Amino acid sequence: MTSTATEPPARASLTALLHRYEDAGTPLSCEVVPRGLLNRGWRIRTTRGEFFLKQYVAPDTADPAVIARQHRATRGLARLGLPAAPPLPDVCGRTVTLLGGDGYALFPWIDGSHREGTELTTGQSGRLGRLLGLVHAGLVRVQPPPSAPLHPSAHPVRTHAQIDQLLALVRGHRPYEPFDELAEHRLLERRDLLLRHAHRRPPDAQGPVSGWVHGDFHPLNLLYRGDEPAAIVDWDRLAVQPRAEEAVRAAAIFFVHPVDGRLDLRKIAPYARAYRAAAGVGGDEIAAAVHRVWWERLNDFWMLHWRYERRDRRSDPLFPAAAALAVWWTQEYDAVLDAFTA
């Protein structure tokens, strides 16, 4: 569940909020849930059980209409038998409560653990792909027909300008730390890769490849109970995007080696086969998605923007593997494509 370390609502406000729910009880304890980069959350113990209280604060996800859309989608998927973790309705049937100008939602507490792709067997990797495929197929049934927005691919001219800006920030950082040395090395390396591969920029994506997707499907947003997924959480990024690209992005997070950035292609192959079968995605669509996500990785520096422009270091631990992945993927492009399309 997403969270930033912060104080929960005052006890009186928390008690009043919980009283809007028929069976929530009176709060006994409240502890922050310290995972994630968006929004805030707490584990609430009450006289009636345990709950997760989520506060929506990220500007692009905090609009009540956006939250309500997420909640409708998760309720619809849950009715289809998918572990989508819908929120609880209050006594008036609402799932969003406004308190102090912010939106809150209450969820049942779900016991479970997060599992990296390195912990999954090949069989479990296939079941993971099938689950995401069923989610995409289910969203077609429970969400309104999507429009077909244009999803432009990154332009290397703009990326080179970003690299120059980031290099200036990195070189000027004091004290100059080992992370800064790695960031400078990777930026220079990426600049060279983009010069050599600029001709491979993919076309913009639009049309029937787009559909409703979770938007942030990765290990911290999937809870396991034993060997099977128990809940998909954090639907803040629910949106219309090229659906197969979500499958490729998720694989690049689940199955990346944390040291050298290589992908476990032995697990990606059963994952991708199961995803394609469950979602009804053809080989051409997944191949195009692989190419677009590879290009996206070559042009993406969000972790460095967070560190050097926002002065937010929470994503720093993710950078070494993510930066190495872009290089490894370029070198092993054909093998990666084969794993997703075989």
N, C-alpha and C positions, 0 to 999 in steps of 0.2 A: 504494500500500500504506500502511496506517496506521502511524503511529509518533509517539513523542515523543522528543526528543533525550535520550538516556540511555546509560549504559554498557552494552555487551553482556555476556553471561556471561563469567566468567573463561576464559582460554584452555584451561585443563585441563578445565573443565566443558563448554566448547564442543566440544572434541575428543571427550570422552566421549559427548556428545549425538550428534555426527555419526557416531560409530562404531556407533550403533544402526541406521544405514541402510546398506544393502548397497553402494551405489555413490556415497556422498557424498564420500568421500575425507577428507583432512586439511586443516584450515583454513589458508589463507595470509594472508587479510586479512578485515577485518570493518568495514563502515561503516554508520552510521545512515542510515535512509531517513526524511527529515524531513517527510513529508507526513502530514496527517490529524490527527484529534482523539481517537481511541481507540487503546488498546493501543500496542505498540512493535514495531519491526521493523528488521532489518539485512540488508544485502546481503553475502552470504558468498561469497568466492572460495576454492575448494579445489583440491586436486590433480586433481579430477575434473570441475570446472566451476563454475558459479555458481548460487547458491540464495538464496531469501528465507527468513529465519528470523523467525517471528512469535511474540511473547510476549503472552499474553492476560492483561491486568491489570484492565480495566474490570470492576467488580463484577458488572454485569448480563450480561456475556458470558463470564466466565472459568470458569463451572461446567463441568467436564469433559463432563457429559451434553449441555449446550448446544453446546459445541464439536463434539462427536461428531455431533450432529444436523446442524450446518452442513456438516461434512465429508461425511456421507452424501448430503446434497442435492447438493453440488457434484459428487461422483462420479457420481451418477445423471444429472445434467444433461450431464456430459461424455460419458457413454455414449450420450446422445441426439444428440450432435454439437454441443452448445452450448459456447461458450468460458467455462466456469465456473471454471477454474483450481483443480482439486482438489489437496489436499496429497499428499505422498509417504507411503506406508506404510513403517514400519520393518521389521526382519527378522521381527518377530512379527505383522505386519499391522496394528499400531496406528498411528494418525495423530496422537495427542496424547501428548506426553512430559512428565512432571512432573519439574521440576528446581527445587529450593529452594522448593517449595510453589507454583510457578507452572506453568501449562501452556504448552507450546511446540509449534509445528508447523513442518514444513519443506516448502517449495514449490519447484518449479523456478523459476529466475529467468526472467522474461518481459520481453524487450526490447520497448519500446513507448513511446508518448507519450500524454498526456492532451489531449483536444480539447474546447474549449468549443463550444456550439451556434452561436456566431457564426462559427466556422470551417467549419461543415458546409454543404454545398449542400442544396437542397430534396430531392434524391434521397437523399443520405446521411441527412437527417433522417427520411425515410420508412423507411430501413433500420434506423435506431436504434429507431423505434417498433416495427417488426416484431420486432427482437431482444428487446425487453422483453416483447412479447406472447408470443413463443415461450418465454421463460423462465417466464412465468406459466402457460402451458399445459403446459410440461414439469414444473413443480413439482406440478401435479395428478397427473401420472403417477408421480413418484418419491417423493412425500411421503405420509404417512398422511392419511386424510381429516381435514380440520380441524374443530375445534369451531366454534361460531358465537358468539364472545365479543361482548359489547356494546361498541361504540366510541362513547362519549358525545361530543357536540359541546360546545365550550366555552361556559360560561355567562357572559354579560356582567357580572353582579354580581361574580363572582370576578375577572374581568379588570380591572374598575375598581379593585378592591382592590390588585391587582398594580401597576397604573399608579401609584396613590398611593404605594405603597412604593418603587417605582423612582424616582419623581420626587424623593422625599426624599433618596435616595442620590445621585442625579445632582446635585441642587442643593447638596448638602453636600460634593461631591468637591472636593478641593484638591490641586494647582491646578486651577481650572476651565478645561478645555481645549476646543478646537473640537469634539472628539467629544462632550463633555458638552453643549455648546450644541445640536448636532444631535439628540442623544438626547432632550433636554428638548422641543425642537420637535416631534419625531415622537411622543412620548408624549402631548403635548397634542392634537396633530392626531388621533391614534388614538382618544383619549377622545371627541372630538367625532364621529368617524365611527361609533363604537359606539353613541353615543346616538341617532344618526339612523337606524341600520340594525339596532337590536336586534330588531325584529320579524321580521327575515329569518333568525334563528337556525335552522339546519337540524335535522331530527330526528336522534336517535341512529341509528347504523348497526348492523345486525345481519342475519344470515341468509345467503342464497346469494351476496351480493356479496363476502363474505369468502373469502379463500384465502391460500395461502402466497405470500409476496412476498420479494424481496431485502431490502427494508427501508431501503436507503440508496443508491439508484441515482442517481448523479450523476457529473460529469466526472472527479473524482479517483478514482473506483472503476471506471473503464472505460479500458482501455489499447488504443490503436490502433496497428496496424502498417500504415503507409501510409494508405490510405483506409478500411480495414475494421477493425472491432473484433477484437482479438486475445485479450482476457481480461476477464472481469468479476471483480473482486476484492472482498475485504472483505465477507464474508457475515455479519458479526457481528450484524446486525439482522434476520436471517431470522426471520420471524414470520407469524402469521395476522392479516391486516388487510384492509380493503376494497381489492381488487386494483386497481380503476381509479383509486383515489386515489394509488397509487404512480405510475401513469403521469402523472397531472396534476402531482404534486409534482416528478417528474423533469423534466418540460417547463418548470416554473417555475424550475428551476435551470439547465438546459442553455440555454434560450432567453431568458434575462433579459438586458437591456442593462445593462452594468456601471455606467453613469453615471446614467441617469434611471429605471431600474427597469421600463421597458416590456418587454413580451414581443414576440418576433418571431413574429407570428401567421401570416406566410406560411410559416414552417417548421413551426409547430405543426400546421397543417392536414394536411400529408402524414404527419407523425409520428403524429397521432392516428388518421387513417384506417388506417394500416398496423398500429398497435397493436390497434385494435378488431377488424380482420380476423384477426390472428394469435391473439389471446387469446379471440375469440368473445364480445366485450363489446358489448352493444347501446347504442343512443343514449341511452336513459333512464338506464342505469347510469353512463355517462360524464358525462352532464349533472348527475346527483346528485353525482358525485365533484367536478366543477368547483365546484359550490356549496359543498360541505363544505370543500374545500381553500381556497377564497377566505375562508370564515369562519374557518378555522384560522389563516390568515395575519393576519387582522385582530386575532386574540386572542393571537398568539404573540410573546413577547419573550425567547426563550431566549438570544439573544446578549447582551442587556443583563443578564440574570441571571448569565451567565458573567462579565461584566466587573465588575459592581458587587457581587455577592454572593460569587462564587468568586474574584474578583480574577484572573481568567484572561482575557487579552486576545487569545488566538489567533483568536477569531472576529470581532474588531473590523473587519478589512477587508471582511467580508461584509455588515456592517450597512447601509451607505448604500444599496446596491441593493435589499436585502431590504425595508428600511423604505419606500423609494419604491415598490416593487412593490405593496404593500398598498393604497396610495392610488391608483395608476394603475389597478390591477385593478378597484377599486370604480367608478372613473369610466368604464371601458371594459368593464364586466361583460358586456354583450350581445355585443360583438365577440369577447371571449374565449370565451364559450359557443359562438358560431357556429363559431369555428375548431376547437374540439374535437369538435363534433357534425356538421359539414357532411359 
